[in-house]
Amino acid sequence: MKIVDMIYKTFSYRLIIVSFGLALASCLQTQNIVLQRNTTEKENIIDGVVWESGNWKPHLPAGEKGKSWGNHRAVVKIKSYNRFLGIRIHWRRSDNNPKDKAVVVIDAQSGEPIINVFLKEINNEYGEIIFEPNQGSKLYHIYYFPFESTGGYYPKINYLGPKSSANEDWLRSLGEINDALFNGLPQGEVTHIQSVDDFHSFYPMEVIAKKSEIEKMVKEINQSYYLFPEDRNHSIRMINHIPKRWINRGLINSFEDSGQQGEYFTFQIGVWAKDQMLEDISVAFTDFISPNGSFIKGSEFTCFNLGGVDINGSPFNKSVSVQKGKVQALWFGVQLPEQSGKFKGQINISSKNSSSENLSVTISIEDRIVANRGDDQPENMSRLRWLNSTVGKDPDFIIPPFTPVEIQDKRLIILGREILLSENGLPNQINSFFTPEMTGFQDTPNPIIRNPIDFKVTVNGKDELWKSIPYDLAKDSRGRSLWFVENESDNFNLYVNGVLEYEGMLDYKISLVAKNEVLINNIQVPIHVDKDAAKYILGLGHKGQKRPNKVNWKWDVTNHQEGVWLGGINKGLQYVLRDNNYVRPLNTNFYQNQPLVLPSSWANNGKGGINIIDREDYVLVQNYSGPRMMSVGDTLHYNIRFLITPFKPLNLKNHFQTRFVHKYVPVDTVLAWGGTVVNIHHANAINPFINYPFYNLDKQTAYIQEAHQKNVKVKLYNTIRELTYKTHEIFAMRSLGFEIFNDGVGGGHSWLQEHLKDNYHSAWHAWRVDDAAILNKGTSRWTNYYIEGLNWLAKNQDIDGLYLDDIAFNRETVKRIVSVLNKHRPEVIIDLHSANQFNSRDGFINSAMLYMEHFPFISRLWFGEYFEYDKDEDYWLTEVSGIPFGLMGEMLQGGGHPYRGLLYGMTTRMYGETDVRPIWKLMNDFGIESSEIKGYWLEKPPVITNHEKIIATAYLKPERILIAIASWSDKDENVRLDFDWNQFGFKSGRLFSPEVDKLQPYEEFNLEGPITIPQNMGLFLVLEKK
């Protein structure tokens, strides 16, 4: 029986699992068995040269602009001075086009470059160099990766090309160089090949095998492809070369490694396609059996390259082929039992166009149990299993203050909102119950839409008439309701799949199927929005502002625009238009590298768009796709995802009692400053590397424990978008192709260019700790890893939340994040920072528009760099404050504006040179956390001014009122205040401005007299009962 006849598939994986025990093992006969070990060289000695770290001080400090001799050198000793001295360096380098890179010879004694140098031969295997040494100097360093850097956070590094500095007389005296002349020259001795440090080292997995060595191996055993087993401590790094390590070890048909009881054990097999491309690799496993009869089922093994579990929790498979001449690393994992012993089995690897090869594998399980499956030691690669994790997908988890979805016939009720569905499955009514203050709810429904939403298809000038099949609403969890409606007309079937989730996400997957060949005049979904729910606009190229009377918008891939938010303070609607091909674009400087995939249904080759038109009683939003032809059976997907705003009421007490220190400072300093939460950014002692907070954990633990003892919460910077090059699993991730890392032109930091070489996208360089990053995808299995990492941090490090520096993942990921954090921590704080995305690099999208799907799960906003704090109050309200969505925020750009900020309950945080303590003192003295906010946006605010460019928000307590006044006037203004005493609970009072250090002095004012407000500034006043 052939092995392929005995294979069965598990969970629809491309990974093929076989589990027939010893019977199958006896069928897997290995065709080629070669044991060819080279035992003449010591571990770190190759070609008689010691490979080691030189640990020298980098010639160019990280982040600086300038030239460097590079990260790699050969150490050369000479016996005596000769005018022409030859040196052959067997550097075994894997870089592309080494002959295009310069070589610098340095006198180790003086540290000065040698002038007379001639490069005879430069290739991947060796370099032949002639130089004139200095009299009396016998030790030289030959650098072969010199570069020039622009420095900064996004460095551009170019390797210097070969350029002769040699004296012409010296070159003429050297004459024409051939091999015989070179070999006849006095020769220096290469004693060491060094890297600047261990991290930059090429040894051993990037030290290439020479062509002659490979030919010798192939001559002895000639196969179309070869298998090279490798342990987890030596990640396979090279694609275009095989390492000398494999030549030294020789071709083997067996592999043995050890793990601990309960460990998730990983290992690799390198596949080298010598003669031909290998199409669609398959892997099969026998059971692994110990001498006492215990076994590990073959079905428990995973090959991460061939399949896994996606971010939606669904199994998937991948087709992996290996191009001719290339090396593909296959990473494997298996959960070891809590039982010692030697477990032996076999792995069969084959492809569609080649014979199969078998490898015997022995896993020796030691007599000790490892904690947490080995996850506490990421260098052992046990966390690769996190790639396939589904943690955080509890469908019944609901984050406070949200409540379960309630169904009453066709009415759906969620926190502060309700939706009534029509016969066609689309919304008939959408209502809000949030009060204008945004701190509670009212009994009377407040309409968001004025008429039912319809799906209109116009043929021959007439709208299709739909007949709908009756349907019921279902709940598949506490927080989610779903329904399916079949609608039919003369020419079409319309299938409506609807989902409502507890926070206000209303998602429609709408399929239009043609029954006849038909010429369509137009397809549109008109939305009649209540005018009070369309007071402001975000999106479609508009910064946050009052909605203009007319908007005409067309699809354009250079713009990250696919929908709009229309809203008021306490009711609004965001929607985006998509189809089944939607892929989340990149953002935050990288949108143009991976822009929107325009929906073919809605965009319709430029014929579709959105019109917003002001009507007498409502605002008409026309979402249209224009004329087109459909044939019988053609299907178009008109997907719409709504977000019904606000999401939740404001929590003033929590907001004002939470004070952020955004610096890694001693805990006692946090307390002395008045902070209650400290954000630990990356690039510091306890979180050194970006988005991989798993280094220096002992220091991190000690800091968090001290903070908790002193009632200070600790949050870490950790997100997805870019990932440090210090990630232990980086080469395993690279072996997955472009599943996790974005493709790109390479470049950036020297380490990236020397070790990853190409096909990556360089990103942030935190030069203070010399940490370089590359872009990764928020829609890949790294998201599963990331969430498991947060689960580990919450469980083991007791982190209190996250600081998200922009977001590159979807709302489902945030739901999983809050689920795992809340599982382990009593209170979770997540603040979201964003630099303004309204620019050409990011496709002119508003940060609030982009991240609105995440707002229900976020605790606070910090919309900072490049936000335009000089713009008017409508911009502040919609773009910066978060209030129309149930959030509150903080300021950043330029230290913020204290007066305009407090109109919305916003301050800065302790960050950089900004000192927020005087404002915090003002708030503490007043007791703002127990007040009630009465914003200027109310129909009847309790305090108003007599100047249209000067506005006020009041914070009410029974006998005291704090009044924040902010000016947008370009000159000093004398204003009078109008008080609504009925809202205060007292009829007269004392009015004064409290002293705020470096901002305003103490001063008393007449209630009826004019008050001077400085230009573009403001004033804090206190009105207290006499």
HELIX and SHEET records of a PDB file:
HELIX    1   1 ILE A    3  MET A    6  5                                   4    
HELIX    2   2 GLY A   21  CYS A   27  1                                   7    
HELIX    3   3 PRO A   98  ASP A  100  5                                   3    
HELIX    4   4 GLU A  168  LEU A  174  1                                   7    
HELIX    5   5 ASP A  179  GLY A  184  1                                   6    
HELIX    6   6 LYS A  211  GLU A  220  1                                  10    
HELIX    7   7 LYS A  244  ARG A  249  1                                   6    
HELIX    8   8 GLY A  298  GLU A  300  5                                   3    
HELIX    9   9 ALA A  371  GLY A  374  5                                   4    
HELIX   10  10 PRO A  378  ASN A  380  5                                   3    
HELIX   11  11 SER A  382  ASN A  388  5                                   7    
HELIX   12  12 LYS A  531  ALA A  534  5                                   4    
HELIX   13  13 TYR A  591  ASN A  593  5                                   3    
HELIX   14  14 SER A  600  ALA A  603  1                                   4    
HELIX   15  15 LEU A  652  GLN A  657  1                                   6    
HELIX   16  16 VAL A  667  TRP A  673  1                                   7    
HELIX   17  17 LEU A  697  GLN A  709  1                                  13    
HELIX   18  18 ILE A  730  ARG A  734  1                                   5    
HELIX   19  19 SER A  750  TRP A  751  1                                   2    
HELIX   20  20 LEU A  752  LEU A  756  3                                   5    
HELIX   21  21 TRP A  782  TRP A  792  1                                  11    
HELIX   22  22 LEU A  793  GLN A  797  3                                   5    
HELIX   23  23 ARG A  811  HIS A  824  1                                  14    
HELIX   24  24 SER A  847  TYR A  851  1                                   5    
HELIX   25  25 MET A  852  PHE A  857  5                                   6    
HELIX   26  26 GLU A  873  TYR A  875  1                                   3    
HELIX   27  27 TRP A  876  SER A  881  3                                   6    
HELIX   28  28 ILE A  883  PHE A  885  5                                   3    
HELIX   29  29 GLN A  893  GLY A  895  5                                   3    
HELIX   30  30 PRO A  898  LEU A  902  1                                   5    
HELIX   31  31 ARG A  917  PHE A  926  1                                  10    
HELIX   32  32 ILE A  928  SER A  930  5                                   3    
HELIX   33  33 TRP A  981  GLN A  983  5                                   3    
SHEET    1   A 2 TYR A   8  LYS A   9  0                                        
SHEET    2   A 2 ILE A  16  ILE A  17 -1                                        
SHEET    1   B 6 ILE A  45  ILE A  46  0                                        
SHEET    2   B 6 VAL A  49  SER A  53 -1                                        
SHEET    3   B 6 GLU A 189  SER A 195  1                                        
SHEET    4   B 6 HIS A  72  LYS A  77 -1                                        
SHEET    5   B 6 LEU A 139  TYR A 143 -1                                        
SHEET    6   B 6 VAL A 104  ASP A 107 -1                                        
SHEET    1   C 3 GLY A  66  SER A  68  0                                        
SHEET    2   C 3 PHE A 147  SER A 149 -1                                        
SHEET    3   C 3 ILE A 157  TYR A 159 -1                                        
SHEET    1   D 3 LEU A  85  ILE A  89  0                                        
SHEET    2   D 3 GLY A 127  PHE A 131 -1                                        
SHEET    3   D 3 VAL A 117  ILE A 122 -1                                        
SHEET    1   E 4 TYR A 226  ASP A 231  0                                        
SHEET    2   E 4 TYR A 264  TRP A 272 -1                                        
SHEET    3   E 4 VAL A 327  GLN A 335 -1                                        
SHEET    4   E 4 THR A 302  CYS A 303 -1                                        
SHEET    1   F 4 SER A 254  GLN A 261  0                                        
SHEET    2   F 4 SER A 354  ILE A 369  1                                        
SHEET    3   F 4 GLY A 341  SER A 351 -1                                        
SHEET    4   F 4 SER A 282  PHE A 285 -1                                        
SHEET    1   G 2 PHE A 288  ILE A 289  0                                        
SHEET    2   G 2 PHE A 295  ILE A 296 -1                                        
SHEET    1   H 2 GLY A 307  VAL A 309  0                                        
SHEET    2   H 2 PRO A 315  ASN A 317 -1                                        
SHEET    1   I 5 GLU A 406  GLN A 408  0                                        
SHEET    2   I 5 ARG A 411  ILE A 414 -1                                        
SHEET    3   I 5 ARG A 417  LEU A 421 -1                                        
SHEET    4   I 5 PRO A 427  PHE A 434 -1                                        
SHEET    5   I 5 PHE A 441  PRO A 447 -1                                        
SHEET    1   J 6 LYS A 462  ASP A 463  0                                        
SHEET    2   J 6 LYS A 456  VAL A 459 -1                                        
SHEET    3   J 6 VAL A 518  ASP A 530 -1                                        
SHEET    4   J 6 TYR A 618  TYR A 624 -1                                        
SHEET    5   J 6 GLY A 609  ASP A 614 -1                                        
SHEET    6   J 6 LYS A 550  LYS A 554 -1                                        
SHEET    1   K 4 LYS A 462  ASP A 463  0                                        
SHEET    2   K 4 LYS A 456  VAL A 459 -1                                        
SHEET    3   K 4 VAL A 518  ASP A 530 -1                                        
SHEET    4   K 4 ARG A 628  MET A 630 -1                                        
SHEET    1   L 3 LYS A 467  SER A 468  0                                        
SHEET    2   L 3 ARG A 480  GLU A 488 -1                                        
SHEET    3   L 3 ALA A 474  SER A 477 -1                                        
SHEET    1   M 5 LYS A 467  SER A 468  0                                        
SHEET    2   M 5 ARG A 480  GLU A 488 -1                                        
SHEET    3   M 5 PHE A 492  GLU A 501 -1                                        
SHEET    4   M 5 MET A 505  ALA A 514 -1                                        
SHEET    5   M 5 THR A 635  HIS A 637 -1                                        
SHEET    1   N 9 LYS A 467  SER A 468  0                                        
SHEET    2   N 9 ARG A 480  GLU A 488 -1                                        
SHEET    3   N 9 PHE A 492  GLU A 501 -1                                        
SHEET    4   N 9 MET A 505  ALA A 514 -1                                        
SHEET    5   N 9 ASN A 639  THR A 645 -1                                        
SHEET    6   N 9 GLY A 572  ARG A 578 -1                                        
SHEET    7   N 9 GLY A 563  GLY A 567 -1                                        
SHEET    8   N 9 TYR A 536  GLY A 539 -1                                        
SHEET    9   N 9 HIS A 542  LYS A 546 -1                                        
SHEET    1   O 7 PHE A 660  VAL A 661  0                                        
SHEET    2   O 7 VAL A 677  ILE A 680  1                                        
SHEET    3   O 7 LYS A 713  TYR A 717  1                                        
SHEET    4   O 7 GLY A 801  ASP A 805  1                                        
SHEET    5   O 7 ILE A 829  SER A 834  1                                        
SHEET    6   O 7 ARG A 860  PHE A 863  1                                        
SHEET    7   O 7 GLY A 889  GLU A 890  1                                        
SHEET    1   P 3 GLU A 722  THR A 724  0                                        
SHEET    2   P 3 ASP A 771  LEU A 775 -1                                        
SHEET    3   P 3 SER A 762  ALA A 766 -1                                        
SHEET    1   Q 6 GLU A 932  LYS A 934  0                                        
SHEET    2   Q 6 ILE A 950  LEU A 956 -1                                        
SHEET    3   Q 6 ARG A 960  SER A 967 -1                                        
SHEET    4   Q 6 GLY A1018  LYS A1025 -1                                        
SHEET    5   Q 6 GLY A 989  SER A 993 -1                                        
SHEET    6   Q 6 GLU A1003  PHE A1005 -1                                        
SHEET    1   R 2 VAL A 943  THR A 945  0                                        
SHEET    2   R 2 LEU A 977  PHE A 979 -1                                        
SHEET    1   S 2 GLU A 973  VAL A 975  0                                        
SHEET    2   S 2 ILE A1011  ILE A1013 -1                                        
END                                                                             
